């Protein structure tokens, strides 16, 4: 379990910034335009995978110009550690019937791919008009299933990352950038 009792301990866990706040803003602006252009005015349903994608979803939906609704799902595989448990659990499902929607899943990071692969299969079985996946971060070196996002804003090496919604033990989601987590002394 992560034990942080002071701002100094918090800051020691940030090894280095790998994607700046400005780089994130610019990439989201481009992704928002790409998504808006893809749907040519047709409404969409953005589905955020909680908790990590909530910050990305908030900024992305403001960069999209077509009408959009939002929905939330919670799928967990990390729990309190830095390594995926390998067990995907849906702890909160969508309330909407998605059969009349163009669905865009908004994810924070694709790591092993298992979580998103399971979510996509589940949502495709509900017969949406279309389904695409946009992810803030893609970590292909860790992929255990054959899965590729339709839009990936950044591809990163096999670092454990925090910030901009991503956490370690529920801390660090509030950082405005993506940083490598300092795993020393854990």
N, C-alpha and C positions, 0 to 999 in steps of 0.2 A: 504494500500500500504506500502511496505517495504521502509524505509528511512534509507540509510546508507551513512553517509557523511565522515567517517574516517575509518582507519584500526582498530582502537579500537572498533568502533561500529560493524564492520564486525566480529572481533574476539569474541565479546560478544554473538553473535548469534550461536556460536558453543558450544553446551552444553557439548558434550563429543564425542570422537571418538569411534565408535562401530565396525568398520572393518578397519584394517590397510591397508596401501598401499601394504605391503608384503603379507598379507593374500589374497588380491585381485589378485595380480600377480600369486600366487601359484594356486588359484582356476581357473583362466583363462587358465593357462597352462594345467591343467587337463581337462577342458572343451574342449579346442582346440584338444587335443588328442582324447577325446571321440567322438567329431564330425568327425574328420578325419577318425577314425577307422570305424565309422558308414557308411561312403560313399565309402570306399575302392577305392579311386582314382577317383570316379565319380565327375564331377564338380557340384558345388552348387551355389546358389544365396543367399547371405546374405542380409536380408532386415532390415535396421536399422529404428527404430521408433524414429524420431526426436522430440525434440531436445535432450532429456535426454540420449539416448543410444549411442550418437556419440562417446564418449570416450571409452565406453565398446566395441563398434564395432571395433574401430581402433586397440585396443589391441587384441581382439579376432581373427580378421582376420589374424593377424600376427602369432597367435598360431596354425592356421589351416594349414595343409600341403597339402590338396587336392586343385585342382584348384578352385578358387572362384571368382565370380563377386559380386559386391555390388550394392544395390539399396536403395533408401530412401523414406520413407513415413513420413508424419507429421500428428499425431493424437493428439488432445488436449482434456483434460477434466478438467484441473486444472486452466488454465488461470493465474491469479496473486495471488491466495490464497493458503492456506494450506489444503483445503478440496475440494474433487472432486465435480465438478458441476453436475455430473450425465449425462451430455450431451456430447456425443462423436462426434467430428467434424474432418473429414479428410480434412486437409488443403493443403496437397501435396500428390499426388498419384505416384505410380511407373510408369516408362516409359516403362519398359520391358513387353512383352507378356510372362507370366510365365508358359505357358502350356508345355514348354520343359525343365523346371528346377526342381531340387530338391531345395525347398525353406526352408531356416532357418530364422525365424523371430528373430531378436536380440532386446530385450527389456531391459530397465533399471530396472523397478520395476513393479510387478503385485500387485496391491492394491485391489480395488473392483473387478477387472477382466473385467469390462464392456468394457473398451477401447480395450483391446487385444481380447476379445471375438468377438467384432464387426469386428476388423481387420482380424482375422482368418476366420470368415464366408465369408467376402468379398473376401479374397484371395483364399479360397477353391473353391469358385464359378468360379474362373478363371482356374480351372483344372491343378494345378501344378502336376508334377510327384509324389512329396511327399511334406509334409509340417510339419515342426517341429518348436517348440518355445524354445528358450533359454533365460533365464532372469538372470540378475545379482542378483536381490533381489526379494524375494517372501514374501508377507505380508498376510498370509492366514486368520488372525483374522479379516481382513476387507473385505473379499470376499463376494460379493453380487450375483455373478453368479457362476455356476459350471464350473470352469476352472482350469486346472493344466498344468504347463509348462512341456515340455519333459525333460528339464535340468534347474534346479534352483541352482545357485552357493551358495547363502546364503538365509536362512529363518530368518526373523527378526520379532520382536514383533511390535505392533502398535505404532511406533514412526514416526514422520515426519522427514525424513532423507534428508541430503544434501551432496553434494560432488560427485566426480567422474562422473560428467555429470548431476547429479540431482541438481535442483535449488529450490530457493524460491524467487519469484519475479525477476527471471533471474540472481540472484547472486549465488555464491558458486559452480558453475559447475567446476571451476578450482581446487578445493581441490583434492589432490591425494588419499584421503581416504573417507570413509562414516562416517558421523557424525550425531548425533541427533541434530536437530535444536532447539535452545532455543526460545520458543514461548513467554516467559515472556516479558512484556513491548511492545507488538505489538499492 
